[in-house]
Structures are given as C-alpha cells and as structure tokens.
Amino acid sequence: MFASETAVEAAIKAVQIHGGYGYTKEYTVERLFRDAKITEIYEGTNEIQRLVISRELLR
C-alpha cells in the first residue's frame, strides 16, 4: 500500500509540473500516472485493504 500510494503521489506531482502536457500520450508522465494508479487499485482499493488488515489485527 505504501509503495502504490507513494507512486501515485509522485505521479500526480509530475503531471502537475508538466501541466496540460502531463495528460498527453506524447509525454511519458501520462503513462507513469496510469501505471501508478492501476497499482493502487489492482488488488482492491487501499481502503479495502486497510479494512481487511484492521479486522485481522482486532481478532
């Protein structure tokens, strides 16, 4: 979770730095943002993972 959240945060900042160009496919930043975002939701959203972990810890 930490790695995927950090990757998304860094990708969002990179897109903001590039402005409108950050969303175009000519720039690598757009692909990096898509890849980072999919890692955040690939195995379930981070919120769901937190719920599962907290339930297991409370048992």
C-alpha distance matrix in Angstrom:
0.0 3.8 5.5 5.3 6.1 8.5 9.9 10.7 12.2 14.2 15.3 16.5 18.4 19.9 21.1 22.6 24.4 25.9 26.9 28.1 28.1 24.3 24.5 27.2 26.8 29.1 26.4 23.4 21.2 21.3 20.0 17.3 16.1 16.4 14.6 11.6 11.7 12.1 9.0 7.2 9.8 10.9 9.9 10.3 9.1 6.3 9.6 10.8 8.1 8.8 12.4 12.5 11.3 13.7 16.4 16.3 16.5 19.4 21.4
3.8 0.0 3.8 5.6 5.2 6.0 8.5 10.0 10.5 12.2 14.1 15.4 16.6 18.2 20.0 21.2 22.6 24.5 25.7 27.4 27.4 23.6 24.4 27.1 26.9 28.8 25.8 22.9 20.5 21.2 20.2 17.0 16.1 17.2 15.4 12.0 12.8 14.1 11.0 9.5 12.7 14.0 13.5 13.9 12.3 9.2 12.1 14.0 11.5 11.2 15.0 15.5 13.7 15.5 18.7 18.6 18.1 21.0 23.3
5.5 3.8 0.0 3.8 5.5 5.1 6.1 8.6 9.9 10.5 12.1 14.2 15.4 16.3 18.2 20.0 21.0 22.5 24.2 25.8 25.3 21.5 22.4 24.8 24.3 25.9 22.9 19.8 17.7 18.7 17.4 14.0 13.8 14.9 12.6 9.5 11.3 12.3 9.0 8.8 12.4 13.0 13.3 14.5 13.3 11.1 14.5 16.1 13.6 14.2 17.9 18.0 16.4 18.8 21.7 21.3 21.1 24.2 26.2
5.3 5.6 3.8 0.0 3.8 5.4 5.1 6.2 8.6 9.9 10.4 12.2 14.3 15.2 16.3 18.3 19.9 21.1 22.3 23.5 23.2 19.4 19.7 22.3 21.8 23.9 21.1 18.2 16.0 16.2 15.0 12.0 11.1 11.8 9.8 6.5 7.7 8.8 5.8 5.2 8.9 10.0 10.9 11.8 10.4 8.9 12.5 14.1 12.3 13.4 16.8 17.2 16.4 18.8 21.4 21.5 21.8 24.6 26.6
6.1 5.2 5.5 3.8 0.0 3.8 5.5 5.2 6.1 8.6 9.8 10.6 12.4 14.2 15.3 16.6 18.4 20.1 21.0 22.5 22.7 18.9 19.5 22.4 22.6 24.7 21.7 19.2 16.4 16.8 16.3 13.3 11.6 13.0 12.0 8.3 8.5 10.7 8.7 6.6 10.1 12.3 13.1 12.9 10.6 8.4 11.3 13.8 12.5 12.7 16.1 17.3 16.4 18.1 21.1 21.6 21.5 24.0 26.5
8.5 6.0 5.1 5.4 3.8 0.0 3.8 5.5 5.1 6.1 8.5 9.9 10.7 12.3 14.2 15.4 16.6 18.5 19.9 21.9 21.8 18.1 19.3 22.1 22.3 23.8 20.6 18.0 15.2 16.4 16.1 12.6 11.6 13.8 12.6 8.9 10.4 12.9 10.8 9.6 13.4 15.1 16.2 16.5 14.3 12.1 14.9 17.5 15.9 15.8 19.4 20.5 19.2 20.8 24.0 24.3 23.8 26.5 29.0
9.9 8.5 6.1 5.1 5.5 3.8 0.0 3.8 5.5 5.2 6.0 8.6 9.9 10.4 12.2 14.2 15.3 16.5 18.2 19.8 19.2 15.5 16.6 19.1 18.9 20.4 17.3 14.5 12.0 13.1 12.4 8.9 8.3 10.5 9.1 5.6 8.0 10.4 8.7 8.7 12.4 13.6 15.4 16.2 14.5 13.1 16.4 18.5 17.1 17.8 21.3 22.0 21.1 23.1 26.0 26.2 26.2 29.0 31.2
10.7 10.0 8.6 6.2 5.2 5.5 3.8 0.0 3.8 5.4 5.0 6.0 8.6 9.7 10.4 12.2 14.1 15.3 16.2 17.6 17.5 13.8 14.4 17.3 17.6 19.6 16.7 14.5 11.4 11.7 11.8 8.9 6.7 8.8 8.7 5.1 5.8 9.1 8.6 7.5 10.8 12.9 15.1 15.1 12.8 12.0 14.8 17.2 16.5 17.2 20.4 21.6 21.2 22.9 25.7 26.4 26.6 29.0 31.3
12.2 10.5 9.9 8.6 6.1 5.1 5.5 3.8 0.0 3.8 5.5 5.2 6.3 8.7 10.0 10.7 12.5 14.5 15.4 17.4 17.7 14.1 15.4 18.6 19.5 21.1 17.9 16.0 12.6 13.5 14.3 11.3 9.2 12.0 12.3 8.8 9.4 12.9 12.2 10.7 14.0 16.4 18.2 17.9 15.2 13.7 15.9 18.9 18.2 18.2 21.4 23.0 22.3 23.5 26.6 27.5 27.2 29.4 32.1
14.2 12.2 10.5 9.9 8.6 6.1 5.2 5.4 3.8 0.0 3.8 5.5 5.2 6.2 8.7 9.9 10.5 12.5 14.2 16.5 16.2 12.7 14.7 17.4 18.1 19.1 15.6 13.5 10.3 12.2 13.0 9.6 8.6 12.0 11.9 8.9 10.8 14.0 13.3 12.8 16.2 18.0 20.1 20.4 18.1 16.7 19.3 22.0 21.1 21.2 24.6 25.9 25.0 26.5 29.6 30.1 29.8 32.3 34.9
15.3 14.1 12.1 10.4 9.8 8.5 6.0 5.0 5.5 3.8 0.0 3.8 5.4 5.0 6.2 8.6 9.8 10.6 12.2 13.9 13.3 9.6 11.2 13.9 14.4 15.8 12.5 10.6 7.1 8.5 9.4 6.5 5.0 8.7 9.2 7.0 8.6 11.9 12.0 12.0 14.9 16.6 19.3 19.6 17.5 16.9 19.6 22.1 21.5 22.2 25.3 26.6 26.1 27.8 30.7 31.3 31.4 33.8 36.3
16.5 15.4 14.2 12.2 10.6 9.9 8.6 6.0 5.2 5.5 3.8 0.0 3.8 5.4 5.1 6.2 8.6 10.0 10.4 12.2 12.7 9.2 10.5 13.9 15.3 16.9 13.8 12.8 9.1 9.6 11.6 9.5 6.8 10.0 11.7 9.3 9.5 13.2 13.9 12.9 15.5 17.9 20.5 20.1 17.5 17.0 19.0 21.9 21.8 22.1 25.0 26.8 26.5 27.8 30.6 31.7 31.7 33.8 36.5
18.4 16.6 15.4 14.3 12.4 10.7 9.9 8.6 6.3 5.2 5.4 3.8 0.0 3.8 5.4 5.0 6.2 8.7 9.8 12.5 12.9 9.9 12.3 15.3 17.0 17.8 14.4 13.6 10.0 11.6 13.8 11.4 9.6 13.3 14.5 12.1 12.9 16.6 16.8 16.0 18.9 21.2 23.6 23.3 20.6 19.6 21.7 24.7 24.4 24.3 27.4 29.2 28.6 29.7 32.8 33.8 33.4 35.6 38.4
19.9 18.2 16.3 15.2 14.2 12.3 10.4 9.7 8.7 6.2 5.0 5.4 3.8 0.0 3.8 5.4 5.1 6.3 8.6 11.1 10.5 7.4 10.4 12.8 14.2 14.5 10.9 10.2 6.7 9.1 11.3 9.2 8.4 12.2 13.3 11.7 13.2 16.5 16.9 16.9 19.7 21.5 24.2 24.4 22.2 21.5 24.0 26.7 26.2 26.6 29.8 31.2 30.6 32.1 35.1 35.8 35.7 38.1 40.7
21.1 20.0 18.2 16.3 15.3 14.2 12.2 10.4 10.0 8.7 6.2 5.1 5.4 3.8 0.0 3.8 5.4 5.2 6.1 7.9 7.8 4.5 7.0 9.9 11.9 12.8 9.7 9.9 6.2 7.2 10.3 9.3 7.5 10.8 13.0 12.0 12.5 15.8 17.1 16.9 19.1 21.1 24.1 24.0 21.7 21.7 23.8 26.4 26.5 27.1 29.9 31.5 31.4 32.8 35.6 36.6 36.7 38.9 41.4
22.6 21.2 20.0 18.3 16.6 15.4 14.2 12.2 10.7 9.9 8.6 6.2 5.0 5.4 3.8 0.0 3.8 5.4 5.0 7.9 9.1 7.0 9.4 12.5 15.0 15.7 12.8 13.4 9.9 10.8 14.1 12.9 10.9 14.2 16.4 14.9 15.1 18.6 19.8 19.0 21.3 23.7 26.5 26.0 23.3 22.9 24.7 27.6 27.8 27.9 30.7 32.7 32.5 33.5 36.4 37.7 37.5 39.5 42.3
24.4 22.6 21.0 19.9 18.4 16.6 15.3 14.1 12.5 10.5 9.8 8.6 6.2 5.1 5.4 3.8 0.0 3.8 5.5 9.1 9.2 7.7 11.1 13.3 15.6 15.4 12.2 12.9 9.9 11.9 14.9 13.6 12.6 16.1 17.8 16.5 17.5 20.9 21.7 21.3 23.9 26.0 28.8 28.6 26.1 25.5 27.5 30.5 30.3 30.4 33.4 35.2 34.7 35.9 38.9 39.9 39.6 41.7 44.5
25.9 24.5 22.5 21.1 20.1 18.5 16.5 15.3 14.5 12.5 10.6 10.0 8.7 6.3 5.2 5.4 3.8 0.0 3.8 6.4 5.5 4.9 8.5 10.0 12.4 11.8 9.0 10.6 8.1 9.8 13.1 12.7 12.0 15.1 17.1 16.6 17.5 20.5 21.8 22.0 24.2 26.0 29.1 29.1 26.9 26.8 28.9 31.6 31.6 32.1 35.0 36.6 36.4 37.8 40.6 41.6 41.5 43.8 46.4
26.9 25.7 24.2 22.3 21.0 19.9 18.2 16.2 15.4 14.2 12.2 10.4 9.8 8.6 6.1 5.0 5.5 3.8 0.0 3.8 5.4 5.6 7.9 9.9 13.2 13.2 11.2 13.1 10.5 10.9 14.6 14.7 13.1 15.8 18.5 17.9 18.0 21.2 22.9 22.5 24.4 26.5 29.7 29.3 26.8 26.9 28.7 31.4 31.8 32.2 34.9 36.8 36.8 37.9 40.7 42.0 42.0 44.0 46.7
28.1 27.4 25.8 23.5 22.5 21.9 19.8 17.6 17.4 16.5 13.9 12.2 12.5 11.1 7.9 7.9 9.1 6.4 3.8 0.0 3.8 5.3 5.8 7.4 11.0 11.5 10.4 13.0 10.9 10.2 14.0 15.0 13.4 15.2 18.3 18.4 18.2 20.9 23.2 23.0 24.3 26.3 29.7 29.3 27.1 27.7 29.4 31.8 32.5 33.3 35.7 37.5 37.9 39.1 41.6 43.0 43.3 45.2 47.8
28.1 27.4 25.3 23.2 22.7 21.8 19.2 17.5 17.7 16.2 13.3 12.7 12.9 10.5 7.8 9.1 9.2 5.5 5.4 3.8 0.0 3.8 5.3 5.3 8.4 8.1 6.9 9.9 8.6 8.4 12.0 13.2 12.5 14.4 17.0 17.6 18.0 20.4 22.5 23.0 24.5 26.0 29.5 29.5 27.7 28.3 30.4 32.7 33.0 34.0 36.6 38.1 38.3 39.9 42.4 43.5 43.9 46.0 48.4
24.3 23.6 21.5 19.4 18.9 18.1 15.5 13.8 14.1 12.7 9.6 9.2 9.9 7.4 4.5 7.0 7.7 4.9 5.6 5.3 3.8 0.0 3.8 5.7 8.1 8.8 6.4 8.0 5.6 5.5 9.2 9.8 8.9 11.1 13.7 13.9 14.4 17.0 18.9 19.3 21.0 22.6 25.9 26.0 24.2 24.6 26.9 29.2 29.4 30.3 33.0 34.4 34.6 36.2 38.8 39.8 40.2 42.4 44.7
24.5 24.4 22.4 19.7 19.5 19.3 16.6 14.4 15.4 14.7 11.2 10.5 12.3 10.4 7.0 9.4 11.1 8.5 7.9 5.8 5.3 3.8 0.0 3.8 6.6 8.7 7.7 9.3 7.5 5.2 8.7 10.4 8.9 9.9 13.1 13.9 13.6 15.8 18.3 18.7 19.7 21.2 24.8 24.7 23.0 24.0 26.1 28.1 28.7 29.9 32.3 33.7 34.3 35.9 38.2 39.3 40.0 42.1 44.3
27.2 27.1 24.8 22.3 22.4 22.1 19.1 17.3 18.6 17.4 13.9 13.9 15.3 12.8 9.9 12.5 13.3 10.0 9.9 7.4 5.3 5.7 3.8 0.0 3.8 5.4 6.0 8.6 8.4 6.2 9.0 11.6 11.1 11.6 14.5 16.0 16.1 17.7 20.3 21.3 22.1 23.1 26.8 27.1 25.8 27.0 29.2 31.0 31.5 33.0 35.3 36.5 37.1 39.0 41.1 42.1 43.0 45.2 47.2
26.8 26.9 24.3 21.8 22.6 22.3 18.9 17.6 19.5 18.1 14.4 15.3 17.0 14.2 11.9 15.0 15.6 12.4 13.2 11.0 8.4 8.1 6.6 3.8 0.0 3.8 5.3 7.0 8.3 6.0 7.2 10.5 11.0 10.7 13.0 15.3 15.8 16.7 19.2 20.8 21.5 21.9 25.7 26.4 25.6 27.0 29.5 30.9 31.1 33.0 35.4 36.1 36.8 39.0 41.0 41.7 42.7 45.1 46.9
29.1 28.8 25.9 23.9 24.7 23.8 20.4 19.6 21.1 19.1 15.8 16.9 17.8 14.5 12.8 15.7 15.4 11.8 13.2 11.5 8.1 8.8 8.7 5.4 3.8 0.0 3.8 6.7 8.8 8.1 9.3 12.0 13.2 13.7 15.4 17.5 18.6 19.7 21.8 23.5 24.6 25.0 28.7 29.6 28.7 29.8 32.5 34.0 34.0 35.7 38.3 39.1 39.5 41.7 43.9 44.4 45.3 47.8 49.7
26.4 25.8 22.9 21.1 21.7 20.6 17.3 16.7 17.9 15.6 12.5 13.8 14.4 10.9 9.7 12.8 12.2 9.0 11.2 10.4 6.9 6.4 7.7 6.0 5.3 3.8 0.0 3.8 5.4 6.1 7.7 9.3 10.7 12.1 13.6 15.1 16.5 18.1 19.8 21.4 23.0 23.5 27.1 28.0 26.9 27.5 30.3 32.1 31.8 33.3 36.2 37.0 37.1 39.2 41.6 42.1 42.7 45.3 47.3
23.4 22.9 19.8 18.2 19.2 18.0 14.5 14.5 16.0 13.5 10.6 12.8 13.6 10.2 9.9 13.4 12.9 10.6 13.1 13.0 9.9 8.0 9.3 8.6 7.0 6.7 3.8 0.0 3.8 5.4 5.4 6.3 8.7 10.1 10.7 12.3 14.3 15.7 16.9 18.8 20.7 20.9 24.3 25.6 24.6 25.2 28.2 29.8 29.2 30.9 33.8 34.3 34.3 36.6 39.0 39.3 39.9 42.6 44.5
21.2 20.5 17.7 16.0 16.4 15.2 12.0 11.4 12.6 10.3 7.1 9.1 10.0 6.7 6.2 9.9 9.9 8.1 10.5 10.9 8.6 5.6 7.5 8.4 8.3 8.8 5.4 3.8 0.0 3.8 5.5 5.0 6.1 8.7 9.8 10.4 12.1 14.3 15.5 16.7 18.8 19.7 23.0 23.8 22.4 22.7 25.5 27.5 27.0 28.3 31.3 32.2 32.1 34.1 36.7 37.2 37.6 40.2 42.3
21.3 21.2 18.7 16.2 16.8 16.4 13.1 11.7 13.5 12.2 8.5 9.6 11.6 9.1 7.2 10.8 11.9 9.8 10.9 10.2 8.4 5.5 5.2 6.2 6.0 8.1 6.1 5.4 3.8 0.0 3.8 5.5 5.2 6.4 8.7 10.0 10.7 12.6 14.6 15.8 17.2 18.1 21.6 22.2 20.9 21.8 24.4 26.2 26.2 27.7 30.4 31.3 31.6 33.7 36.0 36.7 37.4 39.8 41.8
20.0 20.2 17.4 15.0 16.3 16.1 12.4 11.8 14.3 13.0 9.4 11.6 13.8 11.3 10.3 14.1 14.9 13.1 14.6 14.0 12.0 9.2 8.7 9.0 7.2 9.3 7.7 5.4 5.5 3.8 0.0 3.8 5.4 5.1 6.1 8.5 9.9 10.7 12.5 14.5 15.8 15.9 19.5 20.7 20.0 21.0 24.0 25.3 24.9 26.9 29.5 30.0 30.3 32.7 34.8 35.2 36.2 38.8 40.5
17.3 17.0 14.0 12.0 13.3 12.6 8.9 8.9 11.3 9.6 6.5 9.5 11.4 9.2 9.3 12.9 13.6 12.7 14.7 15.0 13.2 9.8 10.4 11.6 10.5 12.0 9.3 6.3 5.0 5.5 3.8 0.0 3.8 5.5 5.1 6.0 8.5 10.0 10.8 12.6 14.7 15.1 18.3 19.6 18.6 19.0 22.1 23.7 23.0 24.6 27.6 28.1 28.0 30.4 32.7 33.0 33.7 36.4 38.3
16.1 16.1 13.8 11.1 11.6 11.6 8.3 6.7 9.2 8.6 5.0 6.8 9.6 8.4 7.5 10.9 12.6 12.0 13.1 13.4 12.5 8.9 8.9 11.1 11.0 13.2 10.7 8.7 6.1 5.2 5.4 3.8 0.0 3.8 5.5 5.1 6.1 8.6 10.1 10.8 12.8 14.0 17.3 17.8 16.3 16.8 19.6 21.5 21.2 22.7 25.4 26.3 26.5 28.6 30.9 31.6 32.3 34.7 36.8
16.4 17.2 14.9 11.8 13.0 13.8 10.5 8.8 12.0 12.0 8.7 10.0 13.3 12.2 10.8 14.2 16.1 15.1 15.8 15.2 14.4 11.1 9.9 11.6 10.7 13.7 12.1 10.1 8.7 6.4 5.1 5.5 3.8 0.0 3.8 5.5 5.2 6.2 8.8 10.1 11.0 11.7 15.4 16.0 15.1 16.4 19.2 20.4 20.4 22.4 24.8 25.4 26.1 28.3 30.3 31.0 32.1 34.4 36.2
14.6 15.4 12.6 9.8 12.0 12.6 9.1 8.7 12.3 11.9 9.2 11.7 14.5 13.3 13.0 16.4 17.8 17.1 18.5 18.3 17.0 13.7 13.1 14.5 13.0 15.4 13.6 10.7 9.8 8.7 6.1 5.1 5.5 3.8 0.0 3.8 5.5 5.3 6.5 9.0 10.4 10.2 13.6 15.1 14.7 15.6 18.9 19.9 19.2 21.4 24.0 24.2 24.5 27.1 29.1 29.3 30.4 33.1 34.7
11.6 12.0 9.5 6.5 8.3 8.9 5.6 5.1 8.8 8.9 7.0 9.3 12.1 11.7 12.0 14.9 16.5 16.6 17.9 18.4 17.6 13.9 13.9 16.0 15.3 17.5 15.1 12.3 10.4 10.0 8.5 6.0 5.1 5.5 3.8 0.0 3.8 5.5 5.3 6.7 9.3 10.0 12.9 13.9 12.9 13.0 16.4 17.8 17.0 18.7 21.6 22.1 22.1 24.4 26.7 27.1 27.8 30.5 32.3
11.7 12.8 11.3 7.7 8.5 10.4 8.0 5.8 9.4 10.8 8.6 9.5 12.9 13.2 12.5 15.1 17.5 17.5 18.0 18.2 18.0 14.4 13.6 16.1 15.8 18.6 16.5 14.3 12.1 10.7 9.9 8.5 6.1 5.2 5.5 3.8 0.0 3.8 5.4 5.2 6.8 8.6 11.7 11.8 10.3 11.2 14.1 15.6 15.5 17.3 19.8 20.6 21.1 23.2 25.3 26.1 27.0 29.3 31.2
12.1 14.1 12.3 8.8 10.7 12.9 10.4 9.1 12.9 14.0 11.9 13.2 16.6 16.5 15.8 18.6 20.9 20.5 21.2 20.9 20.4 17.0 15.8 17.7 16.7 19.7 18.1 15.7 14.3 12.6 10.7 10.0 8.6 6.2 5.3 5.5 3.8 0.0 3.8 5.3 5.3 5.6 9.1 10.0 9.8 11.5 14.5 15.0 14.8 17.3 19.5 19.7 20.6 23.1 24.7 25.2 26.7 29.1 30.5
9.0 11.0 9.0 5.8 8.7 10.8 8.7 8.6 12.2 13.3 12.0 13.9 16.8 16.9 17.1 19.8 21.7 21.8 22.9 23.2 22.5 18.9 18.3 20.3 19.2 21.8 19.8 16.9 15.5 14.6 12.5 10.8 10.1 8.8 6.5 5.3 5.4 3.8 0.0 3.8 5.5 5.1 7.7 9.3 9.3 10.0 13.5 14.0 12.9 15.4 18.0 17.8 18.1 20.9 22.8 22.9 24.1 26.8 28.2
7.2 9.5 8.8 5.2 6.6 9.6 8.7 7.5 10.7 12.8 12.0 12.9 16.0 16.9 16.9 19.0 21.3 22.0 22.5 23.0 23.0 19.3 18.7 21.3 20.8 23.5 21.4 18.8 16.7 15.8 14.5 12.6 10.8 10.1 9.0 6.7 5.2 5.3 3.8 0.0 3.8 6.0 7.6 7.7 6.3 6.7 10.1 11.2 10.5 12.5 15.1 15.6 16.0 18.3 20.4 20.9 22.0 24.4 26.2
9.8 12.7 12.4 8.9 10.1 13.4 12.4 10.8 14.0 16.2 14.9 15.5 18.9 19.7 19.1 21.3 23.9 24.2 24.4 24.3 24.5 21.0 19.7 22.1 21.5 24.6 23.0 20.7 18.8 17.2 15.8 14.7 12.8 11.0 10.4 9.3 6.8 5.3 5.5 3.8 0.0 3.8 5.8 5.1 4.6 7.1 9.7 9.8 10.1 12.7 14.5 14.8 16.1 18.4 19.8 20.6 22.3 24.4 25.8
10.9 14.0 13.0 10.0 12.3 15.1 13.6 12.9 16.4 18.0 16.6 17.9 21.2 21.5 21.1 23.7 26.0 26.0 26.5 26.3 26.0 22.6 21.2 23.1 21.9 25.0 23.5 20.9 19.7 18.1 15.9 15.1 14.0 11.7 10.2 10.0 8.6 5.6 5.1 6.0 3.8 0.0 3.8 5.6 7.3 9.6 12.5 11.7 11.2 14.5 16.1 15.5 16.8 19.7 20.7 21.0 22.9 25.3 26.3
9.9 13.5 13.3 10.9 13.1 16.2 15.4 15.1 18.2 20.1 19.3 20.5 23.6 24.2 24.1 26.5 28.8 29.1 29.7 29.7 29.5 25.9 24.8 26.8 25.7 28.7 27.1 24.3 23.0 21.6 19.5 18.3 17.3 15.4 13.6 12.9 11.7 9.1 7.7 7.6 5.8 3.8 0.0 3.8 6.7 8.5 11.1 9.4 8.4 12.0 13.4 12.2 13.5 16.7 17.4 17.4 19.6 22.0 22.7
10.3 13.9 14.5 11.8 12.9 16.5 16.2 15.1 17.9 20.4 19.6 20.1 23.3 24.4 24.0 26.0 28.6 29.1 29.3 29.3 29.5 26.0 24.7 27.1 26.4 29.6 28.0 25.6 23.8 22.2 20.7 19.6 17.8 16.0 15.1 13.9 11.8 10.0 9.3 7.7 5.1 5.6 3.8 0.0 3.7 6.5 8.1 6.3 6.7 10.1 11.0 10.5 12.5 15.0 15.7 16.5 18.7 20.5 21.6
9.1 12.3 13.3 10.4 10.6 14.3 14.5 12.8 15.2 18.1 17.5 17.5 20.6 22.2 21.7 23.3 26.1 26.9 26.8 27.1 27.7 24.2 23.0 25.8 25.6 28.7 26.9 24.6 22.4 20.9 20.0 18.6 16.3 15.1 14.7 12.9 10.3 9.8 9.3 6.3 4.6 7.3 6.7 3.7 0.0 3.8 5.3 5.4 6.4 8.7 10.1 10.9 12.5 14.4 15.7 17.0 18.6 20.3 22.0
6.3 9.2 11.1 8.9 8.4 12.1 13.1 12.0 13.7 16.7 16.9 17.0 19.6 21.5 21.7 22.9 25.5 26.8 26.9 27.7 28.3 24.6 24.0 27.0 27.0 29.8 27.5 25.2 22.7 21.8 21.0 19.0 16.8 16.4 15.6 13.0 11.2 11.5 10.0 6.7 7.1 9.6 8.5 6.5 3.8 0.0 3.8 5.4 5.0 6.1 8.6 9.9 10.4 12.1 14.2 15.4 16.3 18.2 20.3
9.6 12.1 14.5 12.5 11.3 14.9 16.4 14.8 15.9 19.3 19.6 19.0 21.7 24.0 23.8 24.7 27.5 28.9 28.7 29.4 30.4 26.9 26.1 29.2 29.5 32.5 30.3 28.2 25.5 24.4 24.0 22.1 19.6 19.2 18.9 16.4 14.1 14.5 13.5 10.1 9.7 12.5 11.1 8.1 5.3 3.8 0.0 3.8 5.4 5.1 6.3 8.8 10.0 10.6 12.4 14.5 15.3 16.5 18.8
10.8 14.0 16.1 14.1 13.8 17.5 18.5 17.2 18.9 22.0 22.1 21.9 24.7 26.7 26.4 27.6 30.5 31.6 31.4 31.8 32.7 29.2 28.1 31.0 30.9 34.0 32.1 29.8 27.5 26.2 25.3 23.7 21.5 20.4 19.9 17.8 15.6 15.0 14.0 11.2 9.8 11.7 9.4 6.3 5.4 5.4 3.8 0.0 3.8 5.4 5.1 6.3 8.6 9.9 10.7 12.5 14.3 15.5 17.1
8.1 11.5 13.6 12.3 12.5 15.9 17.1 16.5 18.2 21.1 21.5 21.8 24.4 26.2 26.5 27.8 30.3 31.6 31.8 32.5 33.0 29.4 28.7 31.5 31.1 34.0 31.8 29.2 27.0 26.2 24.9 23.0 21.2 20.4 19.2 17.0 15.5 14.8 12.9 10.5 10.1 11.2 8.4 6.7 6.4 5.0 5.4 3.8 0.0 3.8 5.4 5.1 6.1 8.5 9.9 10.8 12.3 14.3 15.9
8.8 11.2 14.2 13.4 12.7 15.8 17.8 17.2 18.2 21.2 22.2 22.1 24.3 26.6 27.1 27.9 30.4 32.1 32.2 33.3 34.0 30.3 29.9 33.0 33.0 35.7 33.3 30.9 28.3 27.7 26.9 24.6 22.7 22.4 21.4 18.7 17.3 17.3 15.4 12.5 12.7 14.5 12.0 10.1 8.7 6.1 5.1 5.4 3.8 0.0 3.8 5.5 5.1 6.0 8.5 9.9 10.5 12.2 14.5
12.4 15.0 17.9 16.8 16.1 19.4 21.3 20.4 21.4 24.6 25.3 25.0 27.4 29.8 29.9 30.7 33.4 35.0 34.9 35.7 36.6 33.0 32.3 35.3 35.4 38.3 36.2 33.8 31.3 30.4 29.5 27.6 25.4 24.8 24.0 21.6 19.8 19.5 18.0 15.1 14.5 16.1 13.4 11.0 10.1 8.6 6.3 5.1 5.4 3.8 0.0 3.8 5.5 5.2 6.1 8.6 9.9 10.6 12.6
12.5 15.5 18.0 17.2 17.3 20.5 22.0 21.6 23.0 25.9 26.6 26.8 29.2 31.2 31.5 32.7 35.2 36.6 36.8 37.5 38.1 34.4 33.7 36.5 36.1 39.1 37.0 34.3 32.2 31.3 30.0 28.1 26.3 25.4 24.2 22.1 20.6 19.7 17.8 15.6 14.8 15.5 12.2 10.5 10.9 9.9 8.8 6.3 5.1 5.5 3.8 0.0 3.8 5.5 5.2 6.3 8.7 10.1 11.1
11.3 13.7 16.4 16.4 16.4 19.2 21.1 21.2 22.3 25.0 26.1 26.5 28.6 30.6 31.4 32.5 34.7 36.4 36.8 37.9 38.3 34.6 34.3 37.1 36.8 39.5 37.1 34.3 32.1 31.6 30.3 28.0 26.5 26.1 24.5 22.1 21.1 20.6 18.1 16.0 16.1 16.8 13.5 12.5 12.5 10.4 10.0 8.6 6.1 5.1 5.5 3.8 0.0 3.8 5.5 5.2 6.2 8.7 10.3
13.7 15.5 18.8 18.8 18.1 20.8 23.1 22.9 23.5 26.5 27.8 27.8 29.7 32.1 32.8 33.5 35.9 37.8 37.9 39.1 39.9 36.2 35.9 39.0 39.0 41.7 39.2 36.6 34.1 33.7 32.7 30.4 28.6 28.3 27.1 24.4 23.2 23.1 20.9 18.3 18.4 19.7 16.7 15.0 14.4 12.1 10.6 9.9 8.5 6.0 5.2 5.5 3.8 0.0 3.8 5.4 5.0 6.2 8.8
16.4 18.7 21.7 21.4 21.1 24.0 26.0 25.7 26.6 29.6 30.7 30.6 32.8 35.1 35.6 36.4 38.9 40.6 40.7 41.6 42.4 38.8 38.2 41.1 41.0 43.9 41.6 39.0 36.7 36.0 34.8 32.7 30.9 30.3 29.1 26.7 25.3 24.7 22.8 20.4 19.8 20.7 17.4 15.7 15.7 14.2 12.4 10.7 9.9 8.5 6.1 5.2 5.5 3.8 0.0 3.8 5.5 5.2 6.5
16.3 18.6 21.3 21.5 21.6 24.3 26.2 26.4 27.5 30.1 31.3 31.7 33.8 35.8 36.6 37.7 39.9 41.6 42.0 43.0 43.5 39.8 39.3 42.1 41.7 44.4 42.1 39.3 37.2 36.7 35.2 33.0 31.6 31.0 29.3 27.1 26.1 25.2 22.9 20.9 20.6 21.0 17.4 16.5 17.0 15.4 14.5 12.5 10.8 9.9 8.6 6.3 5.2 5.4 3.8 0.0 3.8 5.5 5.4
16.5 18.1 21.1 21.8 21.5 23.8 26.2 26.6 27.2 29.8 31.4 31.7 33.4 35.7 36.7 37.5 39.6 41.5 42.0 43.3 43.9 40.2 40.0 43.0 42.7 45.3 42.7 39.9 37.6 37.4 36.2 33.7 32.3 32.1 30.4 27.8 27.0 26.7 24.1 22.0 22.3 22.9 19.6 18.7 18.6 16.3 15.3 14.3 12.3 10.5 9.9 8.7 6.2 5.0 5.5 3.8 0.0 3.8 5.5
19.4 21.0 24.2 24.6 24.0 26.5 29.0 29.0 29.4 32.3 33.8 33.8 35.6 38.1 38.9 39.5 41.7 43.8 44.0 45.2 46.0 42.4 42.1 45.2 45.1 47.8 45.3 42.6 40.2 39.8 38.8 36.4 34.7 34.4 33.1 30.5 29.3 29.1 26.8 24.4 24.4 25.3 22.0 20.5 20.3 18.2 16.5 15.5 14.3 12.2 10.6 10.1 8.7 6.2 5.2 5.5 3.8 0.0 3.8
21.4 23.3 26.2 26.6 26.5 29.0 31.2 31.3 32.1 34.9 36.3 36.5 38.4 40.7 41.4 42.3 44.5 46.4 46.7 47.8 48.4 44.7 44.3 47.2 46.9 49.7 47.3 44.5 42.3 41.8 40.5 38.3 36.8 36.2 34.7 32.3 31.2 30.5 28.2 26.2 25.8 26.3 22.7 21.6 22.0 20.3 18.8 17.1 15.9 14.5 12.6 11.1 10.3 8.8 6.5 5.4 5.5 3.8 0.0
